[in-house]
């Protein structure tokens, strides 16, 4: 299926997959052979109006039965079931939760018993980690040696708080992961050209990133506004956390530039759906 996506350059690091339910995947993760994964689009669902059509949020006013059907459809396309999914409860924290067998289905077919969770890790085969987006940055992690995965949501607060590094540290703590083994990917999200922020945000980034990197991270415009590069910021954190360059994949696909196909908060405001990232260890 030809989606008509606009990339920031000619490096198409994604494969556009699926016939009736299109989704995006990284060749880096697919070729590892250990995971099922994907990133949804607005296409292929049953939601209507401003939620049209593959809305994956129960919290935005859409019909719950439509959202449930959308999860079923995208799950089938990727190769996972709703009962195996575990959904984050995002509030722009840097909290990372260890997901166990007891969590299977939470947030999708069962009530969650946790709050303020923007990152998820597991080593349980078959469990599918799920996080939600509409401009913020999806961060995928897969350790083919220890057979463990992580998935984190990183807006500007999560990025300046280094949820990327904290996810890797949790994988080290619980699974014994070596960062040099981890495959890491930065998913579709708002690009630097489309992400304007105020000076107070930039001051936070200046405190936690080396001055030599500032030129790649942001630039100032008239009126005290700045353009911020969350892709580059998370790439730098990958590197500083020990991820090898050949084990990184960095998006070139902007949600705002492609808001007819991908939900974007900056383009559509509150009356919109949500996208989701999915990551599951394959069962043996």
C-alpha positions as CSV (number, residue, x, y, z in Angstrom):
1,X,0.0,0.0,0.0
2,X,1.4,3.4,-1.0
3,X,0.8,5.8,2.0
4,X,2.2,9.0,0.4
5,X,4.3,9.8,3.4
6,X,6.7,12.8,3.3
7,X,10.1,12.0,4.6
8,X,12.7,14.6,5.7
9,X,15.3,13.2,3.3
10,X,15.7,10.2,1.1
11,X,16.7,7.7,3.7
12,X,13.6,5.5,4.0
13,X,14.5,3.6,7.2
14,X,10.9,2.4,7.5
15,X,9.1,-0.3,5.6
16,X,5.4,0.4,4.9
17,X,3.6,-2.8,5.8
18,X,0.2,-4.2,5.7
19,X,-2.6,-4.2,3.1
20,X,-5.9,-3.2,4.8
21,X,-4.2,-2.0,8.0
22,X,-0.9,-0.2,7.1
23,X,1.8,0.3,9.7
24,X,5.4,1.2,9.8
25,X,8.3,-0.9,11.0
26,X,12.1,-0.6,11.3
27,X,14.3,-3.0,9.3
28,X,16.8,-2.8,12.1
29,X,14.3,-4.4,14.5
30,X,12.6,-6.7,12.0
31,X,15.9,-8.2,10.9
32,X,16.9,-9.0,14.5
33,X,14.3,-11.9,14.2
34,X,13.4,-11.6,17.9
35,X,10.5,-9.1,17.9
36,X,7.1,-8.2,16.4
37,X,6.8,-4.5,16.2
38,X,5.2,-1.6,14.4
39,X,4.0,2.0,14.5
40,X,0.4,2.7,13.5
41,X,-1.0,5.3,11.1
42,X,-4.4,6.9,10.9
43,X,-5.5,4.4,8.3
44,X,-7.3,1.1,8.5
45,X,-9.6,1.6,11.5
46,X,-13.3,2.0,12.2
47,X,-13.3,5.4,14.2
48,X,-15.2,8.3,12.7
49,X,-15.0,12.1,12.5
50,X,-11.9,13.7,14.1
51,X,-10.9,10.2,15.2
52,X,-10.9,8.8,11.8
53,X,-9.9,6.1,11.5
54,X,-7.3,4.1,13.4
55,X,-7.6,5.9,16.8
56,X,-5.9,4.0,19.5
57,X,-6.9,6.0,22.6
58,X,-9.7,5.2,25.0
59,X,-9.3,8.7,26.6
60,X,-10.1,11.2,23.9
61,X,-13.9,10.7,23.6
62,X,-14.0,8.0,20.9
63,X,-16.4,5.1,21.2
64,X,-14.7,2.4,23.3
65,X,-15.9,-0.4,21.0
66,X,-14.4,1.4,18.0
67,X,-11.0,1.7,19.8
68,X,-11.1,-1.9,20.9
69,X,-11.7,-3.0,17.3
70,X,-8.9,-0.7,16.1
71,X,-6.5,-2.4,18.5
72,X,-7.7,-5.8,17.3
73,X,-7.1,-4.9,13.7
74,X,-3.6,-3.4,14.1
75,X,-2.6,-6.2,16.5
76,X,-3.6,-8.8,13.9
77,X,-1.6,-7.0,11.2
78,X,1.5,-6.8,13.4
79,X,1.1,-10.3,14.8
80,X,0.0,-9.8,18.4
81,X,-3.3,-10.1,20.3
82,X,-5.1,-7.6,22.4
83,X,-5.0,-9.9,25.4
84,X,-1.2,-9.9,25.3
85,X,-0.9,-6.1,25.1
86,X,0.2,-3.9,28.1
87,X,-0.5,-0.1,27.7
88,X,1.4,2.7,29.4
89,X,-0.2,5.4,31.4
90,X,1.7,8.4,30.2
91,X,2.0,11.7,32.1
92,X,5.4,12.9,30.7
93,X,7.4,11.3,33.5
94,X,10.6,9.3,33.3
95,X,9.1,6.3,35.2
96,X,9.8,2.9,33.6
97,X,7.8,-0.1,34.7
98,X,8.9,-3.7,34.6
99,X,6.1,-5.7,32.9
100,X,5.5,-9.2,34.0
101,X,3.1,-12.0,33.1
102,X,0.6,-10.6,35.6
103,X,0.3,-7.4,33.6
104,X,-0.8,-9.1,30.4
105,X,-3.8,-7.3,28.9
106,X,-3.7,-4.2,31.2
107,X,-5.0,-1.0,29.6
108,X,-6.5,-2.9,26.7
109,X,-8.8,-5.7,28.0
110,X,-8.2,-5.2,31.7
111,X,-8.0,-2.2,34.1
112,X,-4.5,-0.8,34.8
113,X,-3.4,-0.8,38.4
114,X,-0.5,1.7,37.8
115,X,-0.2,5.4,36.9
116,X,2.5,7.7,35.7
117,X,4.3,5.2,33.5
118,X,5.9,6.5,30.3
119,X,8.3,3.5,29.8
120,X,7.9,-0.3,29.8
121,X,10.4,-3.1,29.8
122,X,9.9,-6.9,29.7
123,X,11.6,-10.2,29.0
124,X,8.4,-12.2,28.8
125,X,7.8,-13.6,25.3
126,X,4.5,-12.8,23.7
127,X,3.7,-9.7,25.9
128,X,3.3,-6.6,23.6
129,X,4.4,-3.3,25.1
130,X,2.2,-0.4,23.8
131,X,2.8,3.4,24.1
132,X,0.8,6.3,22.6
133,X,1.7,9.3,20.5
134,X,0.6,12.4,18.6
135,X,4.0,14.2,18.1
136,X,6.1,12.9,21.0
137,X,9.0,10.5,20.4
138,X,8.7,6.7,20.5
139,X,11.8,4.9,21.7
140,X,12.3,1.2,20.9
141,X,14.9,-1.1,22.5
142,X,15.6,-4.7,21.8
143,X,18.4,-6.8,23.3
144,X,18.9,-9.9,21.1
145,X,21.4,-11.3,23.6
146,X,19.4,-11.2,26.8
147,X,16.1,-11.5,24.9
148,X,14.6,-8.3,26.5
149,X,12.8,-5.3,25.1
150,X,11.8,-1.7,26.1
151,X,9.5,0.9,24.8
152,X,9.3,4.5,26.0
153,X,7.4,7.7,25.3
154,X,9.6,10.8,25.2
155,X,8.3,14.4,24.8
156,X,10.5,17.3,25.6
157,X,10.1,16.6,29.3
158,X,11.0,12.9,28.9
159,X,13.9,13.8,26.7
160,X,15.4,16.4,29.0
161,X,14.8,13.9,31.8
162,X,16.6,11.3,29.8
163,X,14.0,8.6,29.9
164,X,16.0,7.0,27.1
165,X,19.0,6.4,29.4
166,X,16.7,5.4,32.3
167,X,15.1,2.7,30.1
168,X,18.5,1.3,29.2
169,X,19.5,1.4,32.9
170,X,16.4,-0.5,33.8
171,X,17.2,-3.2,31.2
172,X,20.7,-3.4,32.7
173,X,19.3,-3.7,36.2
174,X,16.6,-6.3,35.5
175,X,18.0,-8.3,32.6
176,X,21.7,-7.8,32.7
177,X,21.6,-6.1,29.3
178,X,24.8,-4.6,27.8
179,X,24.1,-1.3,26.1
180,X,26.4,-2.3,23.3
181,X,24.1,-5.2,22.4
182,X,20.9,-3.2,22.4
183,X,19.2,-2.2,19.1
184,X,17.6,1.2,19.6
185,X,15.2,3.1,17.3
186,X,13.6,6.6,17.4
187,X,10.2,6.5,15.9
188,X,7.9,8.9,13.9
189,X,7.4,12.2,15.8
190,X,7.5,15.9,15.3
191,X,10.6,17.1,13.4
192,X,12.8,20.1,14.3
193,X,11.3,22.3,11.6
194,X,7.8,21.8,13.1
195,X,8.7,21.9,16.8
196,X,8.7,25.5,18.2
197,X,9.3,25.9,21.9
198,X,9.9,28.8,24.3
199,X,13.2,29.8,26.0
200,X,12.4,28.1,29.3
201,X,12.4,24.8,27.5
202,X,15.8,25.5,25.9
203,X,17.3,26.6,29.2
204,X,16.4,23.1,30.5
205,X,18.2,21.5,27.6
206,X,21.2,23.7,28.0
207,X,21.6,22.3,31.5
208,X,21.8,18.7,30.5
209,X,23.4,18.7,27.1
210,X,27.0,19.6,26.3
211,X,27.4,23.1,24.7
212,X,29.1,21.5,21.7
213,X,25.8,19.8,20.8
214,X,23.6,22.9,21.1
215,X,24.0,23.8,17.4
216,X,22.5,20.4,16.4
217,X,19.7,20.6,19.1
218,X,18.1,24.0,18.6
219,X,18.3,27.4,17.0
220,X,16.8,30.7,18.0
221,X,14.2,32.7,16.1
222,X,12.9,36.2,16.5
223,X,10.5,36.8,19.4
224,X,12.3,34.5,21.9
225,X,11.2,31.3,20.2
226,X,13.3,28.3,19.3
227,X,13.2,25.2,17.1
228,X,14.1,22.1,19.0
229,X,15.4,18.8,17.6
230,X,14.1,15.9,19.8
231,X,15.4,13.3,17.3
232,X,19.0,14.5,17.7
233,X,18.6,14.9,21.4
234,X,17.6,11.2,21.9
235,X,20.3,10.1,19.4
236,X,22.9,11.8,21.6
237,X,21.5,10.1,24.7
238,X,21.6,6.8,22.9
239,X,25.3,7.4,22.1
240,X,26.1,8.5,25.7
241,X,24.3,5.5,27.1
242,X,26.5,3.1,25.1
243,X,24.3,2.2,22.1
244,X,26.6,1.6,19.1
245,X,26.0,3.7,16.0
246,X,25.4,0.6,13.9
247,X,22.7,-0.4,16.3
248,X,20.7,2.9,16.0
249,X,17.9,3.8,13.7
250,X,16.7,7.4,13.8
251,X,13.4,8.5,12.2
252,X,13.1,10.8,9.2
253,X,9.3,10.8,9.3
254,X,7.5,13.8,10.9
255,X,4.0,13.4,12.4
256,X,3.2,17.1,11.8
257,X,4.4,17.1,8.2
258,X,2.2,14.0,7.6
259,X,-0.8,14.9,9.7
260,X,-3.2,13.6,7.1
261,X,-1.9,10.1,7.7
262,X,-0.4,10.4,11.2
263,X,-2.1,12.1,14.2
264,X,-0.4,15.3,15.3
265,X,-1.3,17.4,18.3
266,X,0.4,20.5,16.9
267,X,-1.5,20.1,13.6
268,X,-4.9,18.9,14.9
269,X,-5.2,20.0,18.5
270,X,-7.2,18.1,21.1
271,X,-9.8,16.8,18.7
272,X,-7.9,13.9,17.3
273,X,-6.9,10.3,17.9
274,X,-3.6,8.8,19.0
275,X,-1.0,6.6,17.3
276,X,0.7,3.7,19.1
277,X,4.0,2.0,19.1
278,X,4.0,-1.8,19.6
279,X,6.9,-4.0,20.6
280,X,6.8,-7.7,21.5
281,X,9.3,-10.5,22.0
282,X,8.5,-13.4,19.7
283,X,7.5,-16.6,21.3
284,X,9.9,-19.5,20.8
